[in-house]
Amino acid sequence: MASIVDFKLLISPLFGRWKLRNMSVIYKISLIVFILSYSSELFASDKYKFSSFLVGHNKKLKLKSINYSINSDLKRFKATLEYNIGSPPNYAGTYLITANGCGTMCQVNHVINVKTGEVIDSISSSFGICFSSTSRLLIVNPYISEHYPEEIPEWTYVRYYLLKDGKLLFIDKDKKSFKGTCESGQ
């Protein structure tokens, strides 16, 4: 990334012999534009990578039914959950993630074991989730700095989860957006 000094040298010839006071205004405006254009890189985290948590993916596996016996509250999402019957896994090899809207800046994401039909977890998000069919990593609100370019509110974070032994484990939270690319979600 270019430094601010390099940036000033780059734009100086473009403005000819303007007076110094006019140049300082031009530099300030140009600097703001420069910072905003790189803000997603300045405020992004590469702490976790999908490639660090790889698993095999079974494309032939399909969701046959939803098991409501463990959590009967899931019946209120019955239409959305059952819409996915016949779908292959899209997360961590043998899991399927579905999403329901629950209002402004609100999604409920269900993680379903495709082999058993069991909903192993339901995770809320404000700005979507990011996941991969070949990784155990799940990221909630991955790109929050796009929604809050100036200051991220105290109440929201990028949250990282890891699937281990059939359970989602919270592993970390961060105010910096995820730096990678989402295969699925978001």
C-alpha contacts under 8 A as a table, 3 or more apart, distances in Angstrom:
res1	aa1	res2	aa2	distance
2	A	6	D	6.06
2	A	7	F	6.61
3	S	6	D	5.20
3	S	7	F	6.25
4	I	7	F	4.87
4	I	8	K	6.26
4	I	31	L	7.62
5	V	8	K	5.18
5	V	9	L	6.37
6	D	9	L	5.13
6	D	10	L	6.11
7	F	10	L	4.97
7	F	11	I	6.38
8	K	11	I	5.40
8	K	12	S	5.93
8	K	27	Y	7.00
9	L	12	S	5.40
9	L	13	P	7.62
10	L	13	P	7.06
11	I	14	L	5.38
11	I	15	F	7.28
12	S	15	F	5.92
12	S	16	G	7.28
13	P	16	G	5.70
15	F	18	W	6.51
18	W	22	N	6.34
18	W	23	M	6.44
19	K	22	N	5.41
19	K	23	M	6.38
20	L	23	M	4.97
20	L	24	S	6.35
21	R	24	S	5.31
21	R	25	V	6.79
22	N	25	V	5.31
22	N	26	I	6.38
23	M	26	I	4.90
23	M	27	Y	5.96
24	S	27	Y	4.99
24	S	28	K	6.11
25	V	28	K	5.10
25	V	29	I	6.22
26	I	29	I	5.23
26	I	30	S	5.95
27	Y	30	S	5.00
27	Y	31	L	5.81
28	K	31	L	5.06
28	K	32	I	6.24
29	I	32	I	5.20
29	I	33	V	6.34
30	S	33	V	5.11
30	S	34	F	6.04
31	L	34	F	4.92
31	L	35	I	6.07
32	I	35	I	5.19
32	I	36	L	6.12
33	V	36	L	5.19
33	V	37	S	6.11
34	F	37	S	5.24
34	F	38	Y	6.56
35	I	38	Y	5.33
35	I	39	S	5.83
36	L	39	S	4.92
37	S	40	S	7.66
38	Y	41	E	5.44
38	Y	42	L	6.22
39	S	42	L	4.93
39	S	43	F	6.00
39	S	149	P	7.42
40	S	43	F	5.42
40	S	44	A	5.95
40	S	145	S	6.75
40	S	146	E	7.11
40	S	177	S	7.58
41	E	44	A	5.30
41	E	179	K	7.35
43	F	145	S	6.98
43	F	176	K	5.24
43	F	177	S	6.36
44	A	145	S	7.97
44	A	176	K	4.76
44	A	177	S	4.43
44	A	178	F	5.60
44	A	179	K	5.12
45	S	48	Y	7.82
45	S	176	K	5.35
45	S	177	S	5.68
45	S	178	F	5.11
45	S	179	K	5.24
46	D	49	K	6.87
46	D	178	F	6.34
46	D	179	K	5.26
46	D	180	G	7.03
48	Y	52	S	7.50
49	K	52	S	5.54
49	K	53	F	7.61
49	K	137	L	7.79
49	K	180	G	7.29
50	F	53	F	5.74
50	F	54	L	6.85
50	F	131	F	7.93
50	F	132	S	7.21
50	F	135	S	5.59
50	F	136	R	7.50
50	F	137	L	5.89
51	S	54	L	5.58
51	S	135	S	6.86
52	S	135	S	7.92
53	F	135	S	5.18
53	F	136	R	5.44
53	F	137	L	6.33
54	L	92	A	7.76
54	L	134	T	5.52
54	L	135	S	4.34
54	L	136	R	6.50
55	V	92	A	6.17
55	V	93	G	6.11
55	V	134	T	5.08
55	V	135	S	5.47
55	V	136	R	6.93
56	G	92	A	7.59
56	G	93	G	5.41
56	G	134	T	5.85
57	H	89	P	7.72
57	H	92	A	7.05
57	H	93	G	3.83
57	H	94	T	6.70
57	H	133	S	6.38
57	H	134	T	5.64
58	N	61	L	5.69
58	N	88	P	8.00
58	N	89	P	7.22
58	N	93	G	5.76
58	N	94	T	6.43
59	K	62	K	7.89
59	K	88	P	6.08
59	K	89	P	6.91
60	K	88	P	7.00
61	L	88	P	5.67
61	L	89	P	6.98
61	L	94	T	7.47
61	L	114	V	7.29
61	L	115	K	7.51
62	K	85	I	7.46
62	K	86	G	5.12
62	K	87	S	5.23
62	K	88	P	4.49
62	K	89	P	6.97
62	K	114	V	6.43
62	K	115	K	7.76
63	L	66	I	7.91
63	L	84	N	7.26
63	L	85	I	5.06
63	L	86	G	4.99
63	L	87	S	5.54
63	L	88	P	6.36
63	L	89	P	7.75
63	L	114	V	4.74
63	L	115	K	6.80
63	L	117	G	6.63
64	K	85	I	5.61
64	K	86	G	5.99
64	K	114	V	7.47
64	K	115	K	7.98
64	K	117	G	6.99
65	S	82	E	7.25
65	S	85	I	6.07
65	S	116	T	7.99
65	S	117	G	5.43
66	I	81	L	7.23
66	I	82	E	6.85
66	I	85	I	7.86
66	I	116	T	7.90
66	I	117	G	4.40
66	I	118	E	6.21
66	I	119	V	7.52
67	N	70	I	7.06
67	N	116	T	7.32
67	N	117	G	5.04
67	N	118	E	4.98
67	N	119	V	7.21
68	Y	71	N	5.47
68	Y	72	S	5.32
68	Y	74	L	6.65
68	Y	75	K	7.03
68	Y	118	E	7.34
69	S	72	S	6.12
70	I	118	E	7.63
71	N	74	L	5.97
72	S	75	K	5.81
73	D	76	R	6.33
74	L	77	F	5.45
74	L	78	K	6.61
75	K	78	K	4.70
76	R	79	A	7.92
77	F	80	T	5.62
77	F	81	L	6.04
77	F	100	N	7.81
78	K	81	L	5.11
78	K	82	E	5.83
79	A	82	E	5.40
79	A	83	Y	6.03
80	T	83	Y	5.11
80	T	84	N	7.01
80	T	98	T	7.73
80	T	99	A	8.00
80	T	100	N	7.18
81	L	84	N	5.71
81	L	85	I	7.49
81	L	98	T	7.09
82	E	85	I	5.28
84	N	87	S	5.40
84	N	98	T	7.75
87	S	96	L	7.88
88	P	96	L	7.10
88	P	114	V	7.53
89	P	92	A	7.72
89	P	93	G	6.19
89	P	94	T	5.11
89	P	95	Y	4.85
89	P	96	L	4.62
89	P	97	I	7.94
89	P	114	V	6.45
89	P	133	S	6.73
90	N	93	G	7.03
90	N	94	T	7.53
90	N	95	Y	6.23
90	N	96	L	5.07
90	N	97	I	6.62
90	N	132	S	6.57
90	N	133	S	4.41
90	N	184	S	7.52
91	Y	94	T	6.64
91	Y	95	Y	4.99
91	Y	96	L	5.61
91	Y	97	I	6.61
91	Y	131	F	6.29
91	Y	132	S	5.19
91	Y	133	S	3.89
91	Y	134	T	6.54
91	Y	135	S	6.81
91	Y	136	R	7.20
92	A	95	Y	5.90
92	A	132	S	6.54
92	A	133	S	4.99
92	A	134	T	5.08
92	A	135	S	4.75
92	A	136	R	4.74
92	A	137	L	7.71
92	A	163	L	7.61
93	G	133	S	5.46
93	G	134	T	5.49
93	G	135	S	7.31
94	T	113	N	6.28
94	T	114	V	5.72
94	T	115	K	6.96
95	Y	111	V	6.56
95	Y	112	I	5.41
95	Y	113	N	4.63
95	Y	114	V	5.29
96	L	110	H	7.99
96	L	111	V	5.79
96	L	112	I	5.06
96	L	113	N	6.53
96	L	114	V	6.29
97	I	109	N	6.50
97	I	110	H	5.49
97	I	111	V	4.64
97	I	112	I	6.24
98	T	109	N	5.54
98	T	110	H	5.26
98	T	111	V	6.81
99	A	107	Q	6.38
99	A	108	V	5.64
99	A	109	N	4.36
99	A	110	H	6.34
100	N	107	Q	5.48
100	N	108	V	5.11
100	N	109	N	6.37
101	G	106	C	6.05
101	G	107	Q	4.52
101	G	108	V	6.38
102	C	106	C	5.15
102	C	107	Q	5.40
102	C	108	V	6.70
103	G	106	C	5.16
103	G	107	Q	7.36
105	M	125	S	7.58
105	M	126	S	4.45
105	M	127	F	6.32
106	C	124	S	6.89
106	C	125	S	5.81
106	C	126	S	4.72
106	C	127	F	7.42
107	Q	124	S	5.53
107	Q	125	S	5.19
107	Q	126	S	6.21
107	Q	127	F	7.78
107	Q	128	G	6.93
108	V	122	S	6.39
108	V	123	I	5.72
108	V	124	S	4.53
108	V	125	S	6.53
109	N	122	S	5.40
109	N	123	I	5.09
109	N	124	S	6.05
109	N	125	S	7.52
110	H	119	V	6.48
110	H	120	I	7.71
110	H	121	D	5.93
110	H	122	S	4.41
110	H	123	I	6.49
111	V	119	V	5.60
111	V	120	I	5.74
111	V	121	D	5.36
111	V	122	S	6.25
112	I	117	G	6.14
112	I	118	E	5.58
112	I	119	V	4.25
112	I	120	I	5.83
112	I	121	D	7.50
113	N	116	T	5.62
113	N	117	G	5.39
113	N	118	E	5.38
113	N	119	V	6.33
113	N	120	I	6.77
114	V	117	G	5.29
114	V	118	E	7.54
119	V	122	S	7.49
120	I	166	G	7.25
120	I	167	K	6.53
120	I	168	L	7.81
121	D	167	K	7.55
121	D	168	L	7.02
125	S	128	G	5.63
125	S	129	I	6.95
125	S	140	V	6.00
125	S	141	N	6.14
126	S	141	N	6.28
127	F	140	V	7.53
127	F	141	N	4.71
127	F	142	P	7.41
127	F	143	Y	7.52
127	F	144	I	6.94
127	F	186	Q	7.26
128	G	140	V	6.25
128	G	141	N	5.28
128	G	142	P	7.21
128	G	185	G	6.72
128	G	186	Q	4.64
129	I	138	L	7.16
129	I	139	I	5.49
129	I	140	V	4.38
129	I	141	N	5.57
129	I	142	P	6.27
129	I	185	G	5.38
129	I	186	Q	5.09
130	C	138	L	5.97
130	C	139	I	5.00
130	C	140	V	6.46
130	C	141	N	7.78
130	C	142	P	6.41
130	C	182	C	5.28
130	C	183	E	7.22
130	C	184	S	5.92
130	C	185	G	4.82
130	C	186	Q	5.62
131	F	135	S	7.34
131	F	137	L	6.46
131	F	138	L	4.94
131	F	139	I	6.47
131	F	182	C	6.27
131	F	183	E	6.33
131	F	184	S	5.40
131	F	185	G	6.26
132	S	135	S	5.30
132	S	136	R	7.60
132	S	137	L	7.49
132	S	138	L	7.74
132	S	182	C	7.23
132	S	183	E	5.40
132	S	184	S	5.84
133	S	183	E	7.90
133	S	184	S	7.87
136	R	162	L	5.52
136	R	163	L	5.03
136	R	164	K	7.63
137	L	160	Y	7.20
137	L	161	Y	5.95
137	L	162	L	4.79
137	L	163	L	6.67
138	L	160	Y	5.97
138	L	161	Y	5.09
138	L	162	L	6.16
138	L	163	L	7.85
139	I	142	P	5.78
139	I	158	V	6.91
139	I	159	R	5.75
139	I	160	Y	4.75
139	I	161	Y	6.30
140	V	158	V	5.65
140	V	159	R	5.00
140	V	160	Y	6.42
141	N	144	I	5.81
141	N	157	Y	6.90
141	N	158	V	4.99
141	N	159	R	6.81
141	N	177	S	7.99
142	P	158	V	5.48
142	P	159	R	7.67
142	P	177	S	5.54
142	P	178	F	5.07
142	P	186	Q	7.76
143	Y	146	E	5.77
143	Y	147	H	7.42
143	Y	158	V	7.55
143	Y	177	S	4.64
143	Y	178	F	5.92
144	I	147	H	5.25
144	I	148	Y	6.21
144	I	152	I	7.37
144	I	157	Y	7.42
144	I	158	V	6.91
144	I	175	K	7.90
144	I	176	K	7.55
144	I	177	S	5.65
145	S	148	Y	4.80
145	S	149	P	4.98
145	S	150	E	7.83
145	S	151	E	7.90
145	S	152	I	6.78
145	S	176	K	7.00
145	S	177	S	5.82
146	E	149	P	5.59
148	Y	151	E	5.75
148	Y	152	I	5.33
148	Y	153	P	7.87
149	P	152	I	7.39
152	I	156	T	7.09
152	I	175	K	7.00
153	P	156	T	5.90
154	E	157	Y	7.88
156	T	175	K	7.74
157	Y	173	K	6.00
157	Y	174	D	5.55
157	Y	175	K	5.21
157	Y	176	K	7.89
158	V	173	K	5.51
158	V	174	D	5.19
158	V	175	K	6.07
158	V	176	K	6.93
158	V	177	S	6.43
158	V	178	F	7.42
159	R	170	F	7.55
159	R	171	I	7.89
159	R	172	D	5.97
159	R	173	K	4.37
159	R	174	D	6.56
160	Y	170	F	6.12
160	Y	171	I	5.65
160	Y	172	D	5.18
160	Y	173	K	6.03
161	Y	168	L	6.07
161	Y	169	L	5.30
161	Y	170	F	4.45
161	Y	171	I	5.40
161	Y	172	D	7.22
162	L	168	L	5.55
162	L	169	L	5.23
162	L	170	F	6.59
162	L	171	I	6.72
163	L	166	G	6.36
163	L	167	K	5.50
163	L	168	L	4.48
163	L	169	L	6.18
164	K	167	K	5.40
164	K	168	L	6.35
164	K	169	L	6.96
174	D	177	S	7.63
182	C	185	G	6.70
182	C	186	Q	7.17
